[in-house]
């Protein structure tokens, strides 16, 4: 499904490139293939310079959000947890809007500001939640809510006093990418891959944590080290994704739910499958955002919210019915 969504994403848009031609163009760029065709020259420019880096970044963003969401749900033992639970989105939004408000935002200043804002929020939440040498999960959630609310309030204030940037700010907060081309992918790629690799490795530890922290400690799991590793990996991955793709909701919340319904709650399978499912889901959502109002493109966060919110309500209704009966 992910491969199919990838091919459709590079082929469809304001200018449609037949999928067969799109694949031949991509293969022709590889050194061991010599493929020529009679397609227009601008097909190669659109595909190689615009759609391919955008598609890879979108797929990685969806994978990062869904993988982080699954990890947070396992860490907090709460199916309502998502990648933004400890304020990453609020911090990224504040950093991005601050850059837009106080400077003539250059090509990469906005994502850099968002990344710094997200990391700053994570650090503040962790520092506030830490009690001695341990980090209680309940305190972490409360600190995340408080710091996230404060960052959101500052973001709203900056948008009110800098009304000339409000459209760009709203686009970022609704999941609108601020940059294009290969450069943002090169910057975000190491953080996304490193973070997702750590999340996949932590699958066994998350399985053990489902017994509770005390039981996990008795089974020999270094609980505090594992918690810190998962928090850092999921938060760093989310921060990198949000910085270049904007704040995109529901992917990290809904996708792990669907994977859990179909394949069960084993985190050694749940996290890798959530990563694949997140990439597929965001690619399809981004494709819809690009073609619904072509040649204009909607922020992808609007599509994920329009689809994800009703779907999540259906999940809640289904769960409530099962509990009642």
N, C-alpha and C positions, 0 to 999 in steps of 0.2 A: 504493500500500500504506500509506503514511504517512497519507493522508487517511482511508482506511477505518479504520485503527487509531484515529485521532483521534475519529471519529464513534462508534465502538464504546465508546471510553473514557468519553465524556461521557454515553453512553446506558445503559451496563450497570453494575451494582453491587448493593449491598444492596437498593436501590430501583431497579427497572428503568423507564427512560423510553423509550418507543418511539422509535427513531432519527428517524422522520419528525417527531414532536413536538419532539424535541431540536433538530433543524435549524430548525424553525419558530420555536421560542423564541429561538434565537440570532439569526435574521434579524429577529425582532420587536424586538430591542434596537437595531438599526441605525436611524439617523434617517430613511432614505429608504424604509423598509418599514413598513407598517401591517398587522400580522398578529395575529389573535386566534384563540383556540381554546377548546375545552371541557375542557382538561386541568386537573388539580388545581393550585391555586396553589403548593403546596409543590414542584411540579416545577421551577418557575422558580427558587425559592430554592436547591434542591439543585444545579441545573445551574449557575447564575450565580455563586453564592457559594462553592461547594465544588468541584464537578467541573471546571469550565472552567479556573480558575487552576491546579488540581492537574495537569490534563492537559497544559496548556501547559508547566508547569515540568518535568514528567516528560519530555516530548518534547525540550525544550531540553537537559535533563541527558543523555539518551541521545545526542543529537546531539553535545554537547560531548565526552563520553567517547570516542565512536567517532572523531570528527574528530581529537582529541588523540592517540588511539592510533595512527591512521594516520600522523600527522605524526611521532611519536616513532619508529615503525617505519622511516620513511624517513630520519630524521635519523641514527639509530644503525645503519641498514642491517641491521636485525635483526627478523625477523617475530615474535619473542617479546616485543618491547618493548610496554609498555602505558602508560596515562596515569599510573600510580602508580610508574613505574620509579625516579624520583629522590626518592621518599619523600613525595609529596603526601598520600597517604591516611593514612600514619602520623602526619604532622604535624597533619592535620585531626582525626584521632581523638584525639590528645593534647590539642589545644586544646578540643575539645568536652567530653571527659571531665574536664578540669581545671575548666571552668566548672561542670559538674554537681557536682563534688566539693566545691568551695570556696565556692559561693554557692547561694542559692535561685534557680535558673536562671529568668530571665524569658523572655518569649516569644521574643526575638531574641538573647539572650545566647549560647545554644548555637551557632547558626550563625555569629555574629560571632567567637566563640572558635575555631570550626573554621577559619574563613577566615584569622584571624591566625596560627593554628598552621600552616596549610598554607603561607602566605607566608613565615613565619619559617623553616620547613624548607627551602623553595626557596632562600632567601637563604643559609642556612648551607651547603647543598650546593654552591651556586655559588661561595661564598667559599673553601671547602675545595678545590674542584676547579680553581680558576683558577691557572694557572702563567704568571706574567708578564702578558702581554696576551692570552693564548689560553686556551681551555677545552678540553683534550683530552677526547674523548667517553668513553674508557675510565676516566679519572680521575673524570669526572662520575658514571658508573655506580657505581664503587666508593664514592665519597662518598655517593651516594644510598642505597646498601645500608647503609652504616655508620650514617648519621644516621637512616634509617628504622628500623633495628633498635633504636637507642637510644630513639627516640620510642615505639616499640611496647612496649619494656620499661617505660618510665615510665607508659604508658597502663595496662598490666596491673597495675602497682603501685598506681596510683590506684584502679582498680576493686576491688582486694582490700581497701584500707583504707576504701573508701566503699561498702560493700556495699548500702546502702539505695538507691543509684542504679544498681545493676548491670543491672536490666532496661531502663531507659532507655538506658544506655550500650550494652548489647548490641544494642538496636534500632537505634541510630545506626550502629554498626559493621557491621550486617548490611543496611544500606540503608533504614532507617526514617526517614521525614521527620519533623522536629521541629516544624514550623509549617505552617499552612494559610492559605488565603485569598490575596488579591491582593498584600498587602504584600511577602512574600518574593519574589514574581515581579518586582515593581517594583525591588527591591534588586538581584537577581541578573541581571536582563535586560541591562543595559548591559555588564557584564563578559562574559557569555556571547556576546552578539552581536559585541562588539568582538574578542574572542579568536578566534571562529570565522571572522570576516571576514579576520583576519590569516593564519589557517591556509590558507584558500582561496587567498589572494593568493600564498602561498609555494609553491604547487604546482610552478611552473616551476623554482624554486630547488632543491626537493627532487629533481626529476628530474635536475638537473645534479649534485647531490651523490652520486647513485648511482654515478658514475664514480670516486669517491674524492675526498678533500679536495684533494690536490695537483693532480689533473687539473681539478677544478672551479675552483681558483685560476688555473690557466693559461688557462681558458676565460673568465676575467674576472669570476667570481663572488666578491663579498666574503664569503668563507666565514665568518669569525668573526662578522661582523655578522648574517649569515643565521642562524647557529646560535643566537646570543643572541635574535634575534627569535622563532624557532620555540620555543625553550625557554620564553621569557617568555609567549608567546601560549598555548601548550599548557598550561603550568603554571597560569597565571591562570584559564584557562577551566575546567580540572579543579578548581581550588580553589573557584571559585564554585559549580560543580555539586555538589561533595561537601558544601559547607557547609550547603546547604539540603535535600539529598536523601539524605544519609548515604553511606557507603562502599559502592559498587555494583561488583562485580567482573565480569570476563569480557566486558562489552559492548565496552570499548575494545580488547580483545585479539581477540575472535572476529569481530566485524563487519567490520573491515578485511580479515581473511583471506577471508571469504566474498565481499566486493566484489572483491578481487584475483583470486579464482578465476574469477569470472564476467566481469568487465570489464577485467582486466589491471592492470598496475602503473604506469600513467601517473598521477602524483600530481595533475595538473590535473583529472582525472576522479575519482581515487580518494578524495580528501578530501571533495569535495562529496557524492559518492554515499555515503561512509561516514557523513557527517552525517545524510543522509536515512535511511539504514539503521539508524543508532543510535537515532534518534527512534522509528522503527517498532518496533524490537526492544524497547526499554524500555517503550513504551506497551503492547505485547502482554503483556510480563512483569508490568507493574503491574496490568493488567486481571486476569490470572490470580491475582495475589496478593490482589486485592480480592474475587474471587468464589469462590475455592476454599474458604475458611472463613467466608464471609459469615454474619453481619454483621461478624465480626472481619476484620482485614486483616493479612496477613503482610508482613514487611519484603521489599521487592522484591529485595533482594540474595540472598535464599534461592532465589528462583525463577531468577534469572540464573545462580547457581552450579549448581543442579540440572540446568539445561538446558545451560549453557555448558561445564561441565567435561567431560561425556561427548562433546559435540560437538567440543571441542578435542582430546580424545584421539583421536577418529576422524580429525581432520585430521592429527595427528602420525603415526598409523598409515598413513594414505594416503601421506604424504610419505615415510615410511620405506620403504614398498613401492616407490615410484617410484625412490628412490635405489638400492635393492637390485637392481631389474631393469635 
